[in-house]
Amino acid sequence: MAVLLMCAVFPLIWVGGLVTSYNAGMAVPDWPSTYGYNLFLYPWQTWIFGPWDLFIEHGHRLLGALTGLLTIGLAVVIYGCDGRKWMRWMGVLAIAGVVGQGVLGGMRVLMDQRSLAKLHGCSGPLFFAFSVSLVVLTSSWWRQAQPEKTFRGSTVWFAWLLVAASFGQLVLGANIRHITSHVSHQVYAGYVTSHVTLAILLLVMTGGFLAWICLIHRDVVWLIRRVALLLGLLGVQFGLGLATWLSKYGTPWASEWNVTLQASGWGAAMLATAHVAMGSLILALATSVALRASRLGVGASEITSTTVKPSARIEARVFA
């Protein structure tokens, strides 16, 4: 169930990015209904064969509803099958998160406020990272993990620092995505400069972190591979960002920057959306790395009696 939720949230990030790329956030002016119809009863012919902005906005809502149902299902499964009390609270937190994200998106439509759109764009990747966390926390690896004697606390702190830096990148990116053409050139340039500077810093930090793990914790193969993957994704993300910039604005020295972030074509929209989705993927992978690093630093502390339901223990005794 956790993997299903994770696999549903990532396409939701993609479609949400398309909504912003095509300025389709107000394609449906009402919420939670769609032009007066129940969300699930809106005529599919109008949705499929209607305007493109209506198609992606209503599709975004349907995917959001599916994500909500999967989140509820996961919380029920956790409550019924996982004896760890703190995991049950994680299930409750997941429901609160998906409901809050849905309400935030609805308020953005009803109030038509760009600030809510920015907040919605930042909290979506956070929920994706949280869904990845649930996959890690419910895995058999998490229950069976053993502490590494050579593992240092500084490694764990550095891993969570990468998570914070990745989220900072997303916040800056969300602000750039929602800048309008009337904003001052200086403010826009400041955003872009900060964004690029943090991207380069994140690349350098991740490369240094990879070298540190390889040097100190050579036996932690999984962690080394994932940090190497994270470094590769950051390189791809940097390339996507550059391609998105050139497709939308051209070279700064060729002409005055056109500070509008609406898609100028299908290719530009796909590049911008891929850049957004890759940022979310980087945040999720960094969170997974940080959780596993924390687990290796702490070690396996669950006792069987806290992870297995009492009924299962009784059945095991009767069988014995």
C-alpha positions in Angstrom: 0.0 0.0 0.0 2.9 2.4 0.7 4.4 1.7 -2.6 1.1 2.2 -4.4 0.7 5.5 -2.7 4.2 6.6 -3.7 3.6 5.6 -7.3 0.3 7.6 -7.3 1.9 10.8 -5.9 4.7 11.1 -8.4 2.4 11.4 -11.5 0.3 13.8 -9.4 3.5 16.0 -9.1 3.9 15.8 -12.9 0.3 16.8 -13.7 0.4 19.6 -11.1 3.5 20.9 -12.8 1.6 20.9 -16.1 -1.2 22.9 -14.5 1.3 25.6 -13.6 3.2 25.4 -16.9 -0.1 26.0 -18.9 -1.6 28.4 -16.4 -4.5 26.0 -16.0 -5.0 26.5 -12.3 -8.3 28.4 -12.8 -9.6 26.3 -15.7 -12.3 25.0 -13.3 -13.5 28.0 -11.2 -15.4 26.0 -8.5 -14.3 23.5 -5.9 -14.8 20.7 -4.7 -17.3 20.4 -7.6 -16.3 20.7 -11.3 -18.7 23.2 -13.0 -21.4 22.1 -10.6 -20.9 18.4 -11.1 -19.7 15.9 -8.5 -15.9 15.4 -9.1 -16.4 11.8 -10.1 -19.6 12.4 -12.2 -18.3 15.1 -14.5 -19.0 14.0 -18.1 -16.0 12.2 -19.3 -16.6 13.3 -22.9 -16.3 17.0 -21.9 -13.2 16.2 -19.9 -11.4 14.1 -22.5 -12.3 16.1 -25.6 -12.6 19.5 -24.0 -10.0 22.2 -23.7 -6.5 21.2 -22.8 -6.3 23.3 -19.6 -9.6 21.7 -18.4 -8.2 18.3 -19.2 -5.1 18.7 -17.0 -6.8 20.6 -14.2 -9.7 18.1 -13.8 -7.2 15.2 -14.2 -5.1 16.7 -11.4 -8.2 16.7 -9.2 -9.0 13.1 -10.0 -5.4 12.0 -9.3 -5.5 13.9 -6.0 -8.7 12.1 -5.1 -7.1 8.7 -5.9 -4.1 9.7 -3.8 -6.5 10.5 -0.9 -8.2 7.1 -1.1 -4.9 5.3 -1.2 -3.7 7.3 1.8 -6.8 6.3 3.8 -6.3 2.7 2.7 -2.7 2.7 3.8 -3.6 4.2 7.2 -6.2 1.4 7.7 -3.7 -1.3 6.8 -1.1 0.2 9.1 -3.6 0.3 12.0 -4.6 -3.3 11.4 -1.2 -4.9 10.6 1.5 -2.8 12.3 1.8 -3.0 16.0 4.1 0.0 16.3 2.1 2.8 17.9 4.2 5.5 16.3 3.6 4.1 12.9 -0.1 4.4 13.5 0.4 8.0 14.2 2.3 8.2 10.9 -0.8 6.9 9.2 -2.9 9.6 10.8 -0.4 12.2 9.8 -0.5 10.9 6.2 -4.3 11.4 6.1 -4.0 14.9 7.6 -1.3 15.8 5.0 -3.3 14.6 2.0 -6.5 16.4 3.3 -4.6 19.5 4.0 -3.0 19.5 0.5 -6.4 19.0 -1.1 -7.9 21.8 0.9 -5.0 24.1 0.0 -5.5 23.4 -3.7 -9.2 24.1 -3.3 -8.6 27.4 -1.5 -6.2 28.4 -4.2 -9.1 28.0 -6.7 -11.7 29.7 -4.6 -9.6 32.6 -3.6 -7.5 32.7 -6.8 -4.3 33.7 -4.9 -0.9 33.2 -6.2 0.6 32.9 -2.7 -1.6 29.8 -2.1 -0.4 28.4 -5.4 3.2 28.7 -4.3 2.4 27.1 -1.0 0.6 24.3 -2.8 3.5 23.8 -5.1 5.9 23.4 -2.1 3.7 21.1 0.1 3.1 18.7 -2.8 6.8 17.5 -3.0 6.8 17.4 0.8 4.0 14.9 0.8 5.8 12.9 -1.9 8.9 12.7 0.3 6.6 11.7 3.2 5.1 8.9 1.1 8.6 7.6 0.3 9.4 7.8 4.0 6.4 5.5 4.6 7.8 3.0 2.1 11.1 3.0 4.0 9.5 2.8 7.5 7.2 -0.2 6.6 9.9 -2.2 4.8 11.5 -5.3 6.1 14.9 -3.7 5.8 13.9 -1.1 8.5 12.9 -3.9 10.9 16.0 -6.0 10.3 18.6 -3.2 10.1 21.6 -3.5 12.4 23.8 -0.6 13.6 27.1 0.1 11.9 29.9 0.3 14.4 31.9 2.8 12.3 28.8 5.0 11.6 29.2 8.6 12.8 26.6 11.0 13.9 28.0 13.6 11.5 27.0 11.4 8.6 23.3 11.5 9.7 23.3 15.2 10.2 24.9 15.8 6.8 22.2 13.6 5.2 19.4 15.6 6.8 21.2 18.8 5.7 20.9 17.6 2.1 17.2 17.2 2.7 16.9 20.7 3.9 18.9 22.1 1.0 16.8 20.1 -1.5 13.6 21.6 0.0 15.2 25.1 -0.1 15.7 24.6 -3.9 12.1 23.6 -4.3 10.9 26.7 -2.4 13.0 29.0 -4.6 11.8 27.1 -7.7 8.2 27.5 -6.7 8.7 31.3 -6.3 10.3 31.5 -9.8 7.5 29.5 -11.4 4.8 31.8 -10.1 6.5 35.1 -10.9 4.4 37.3 -13.2 5.6 39.7 -15.9 5.1 42.8 -13.9 7.7 41.9 -11.2 10.8 43.9 -11.1 13.8 42.7 -13.1 16.0 43.0 -10.0 13.8 40.8 -7.8 13.6 38.2 -10.5 17.4 38.2 -11.0 17.8 37.8 -7.3 15.6 34.7 -7.2 17.5 33.2 -10.2 20.9 33.9 -8.7 19.9 32.4 -5.4 18.4 29.3 -7.1 21.6 28.7 -9.2 23.9 29.3 -6.2 22.0 26.8 -4.0 21.9 24.3 -6.9 25.7 24.4 -7.2 26.1 24.2 -3.5 23.9 21.2 -3.3 25.9 19.5 -6.1 29.1 20.2 -4.2 27.7 19.1 -0.9 26.3 15.8 -2.3 29.7 15.0 -4.0 31.5 15.7 -0.7 29.0 13.5 1.2 29.5 10.7 -1.3 33.3 10.9 -0.9 32.9 11.0 2.9 30.7 7.8 3.0 33.1 6.0 0.6 36.0 6.8 2.9 34.5 6.2 6.3 31.7 3.7 5.7 32.8 1.5 2.8 30.6 -1.4 4.0 27.4 0.6 3.6 26.9 -0.3 0.0 23.2 0.7 -0.3 23.8 4.2 1.1 26.8 4.8 -1.2 24.9 3.8 -4.3 21.9 5.9 -3.4 24.0 9.0 -2.7 25.8 8.4 -6.0 22.3 8.2 -7.7 21.4 11.5 -5.9 24.5 13.1 -7.3 23.6 11.9 -10.8 20.0 13.2 -10.5 21.3 16.6 -9.4 23.5 16.7 -12.5 20.4 15.9 -14.6 18.4 18.5 -12.7 21.0 21.2 -13.4 20.8 20.4 -17.1 17.0 20.5 -17.1 17.1 23.8 -15.4 19.4 25.3 -18.0 17.4 23.8 -20.8 14.2 25.2 -19.2 15.8 28.7 -19.0 17.0 28.7 -22.6 13.6 27.4 -23.9 11.7 30.2 -22.1 14.0 33.2 -22.1 16.8 32.5 -24.5 20.2 33.9 -23.6 20.2 37.0 -21.3 22.6 38.9 -23.5 20.6 38.4 -26.6 17.5 40.3 -25.5 15.7 41.5 -22.5 14.5 38.7 -20.3 10.8 38.0 -20.8 9.7 37.4 -17.3 6.7 35.2 -18.0 6.6 31.6 -16.9 3.8 30.3 -19.0 4.6 27.6 -21.5 5.6 28.9 -25.0 5.1 25.4 -26.5 4.8 21.7 -25.7 8.5 21.2 -25.5 9.0 24.1 -23.1 6.2 22.9 -20.9 7.6 19.4 -20.7 11.0 20.7 -19.8 9.6 22.9 -17.0 7.4 20.1 -15.7 10.3 17.6 -15.8 12.4 20.1 -13.9 9.7 20.3 -11.2 9.2 16.6 -11.0 13.0 15.9 -10.8 13.2 18.4 -7.9 10.6 16.4 -6.0 12.4 13.1 -6.8 15.6 14.5 -5.5 13.9 15.6 -2.2 12.3 12.2 -1.9 15.6 10.3 -2.5 17.5 12.6 -0.1 14.8 11.9 2.5 15.2 8.1 1.9 18.9 8.4 2.3 18.6 10.4 5.5 16.2 7.9 7.0 18.4 4.9 6.2 21.5 6.7 7.5 19.6 7.5 10.7 18.5 3.8 11.0 22.1 2.6 10.5 23.3 5.0 13.2 20.6 4.0 15.7 20.3 0.3 14.9 17.4 -2.0 15.2 15.5 -1.3 18.4 12.1 -2.8 17.8 11.2 -5.8 19.8 9.1 -8.6 18.2 6.4 -8.0 20.8 5.9 -4.4 19.5 5.9 -5.2 15.8 3.7 -8.4 15.8 0.0 -8.3 16.7 -0.9 -10.2 19.9 -3.1 -12.5 18.1 -0.2 -13.6 15.9 1.9 -14.4 18.9 -0.9 -16.5 20.5 -1.3 -18.4 17.2 2.5 -19.0 17.1 2.4 -20.4 20.7 -0.5 -22.7 20.0 1.2 -24.0 16.9 4.4 -24.6 18.8 
